[in-house]
Amino acid sequence: MLASNGWIARHWTNNNAESANHLLKLKADWRQLPVSSCVENVFDIVRLQYVELRSALSGRGNYTLVPAFSRHLVPYQTWASAAAEKKDEWFAKFLRDTGARVHDKAVTSQDGGFTMPATPKVARKPGQVRRPRGARTSTCRLKTVQE
C-alpha cells in the first residue's frame, strides 16, 4: 500500500514518538484539552493497541507477529472456541516474553515444521584447540649428525 501511494511514501515518518503524537492530536481533534482528557485519550489509544495485539496473536487484523514471537500464534479456530480465561492466559504469556532466546543446539525453520541439529560455525578436528594469538610456539630443533 505504501509503495502504491506516492504521497504517503514521501511524507511518512517512522519516528514512533511522532506517530504517537499524531494519534493523540487526531483523537483530540487538534484542540488543546485539559490534562484529564489527555490521560483518557492516552488510555483509549493504549487499550486499542492491546486489542490489536490480541488480534495479531490469533492471526487476525492488520498486524502479524514477527518470527521471534511467532511461537505464540494461536490458530483462529482455537482462539474462537477457547474460554476467555484461556485467551487471557495466552495473552499474558505473550506479553511476558522478552524475545531473548537461549541458543540451543538445534535450528528450527521459520514455520516451525523442521528442526535439525546446529553445526558449529568453524569446523575443527577432534581434539583441536584454539590457542591465544599471543601464545608462544616452540619448534623442535633438528640435531645435526656429527661424524
Secondary structure, DSSP 8 states (H G I E B T S, - for coil): -TTT-HHHHHH----HHHHHHHHHHHHTTT----HHHHHHHHHHHHHHHHHHHHHHHTT-SS----GGGGGG---HHHHHHS-HHHHHHHHHHHHH--S-----SEEE-TTSS-EEE---SS---TT-----TT-------------
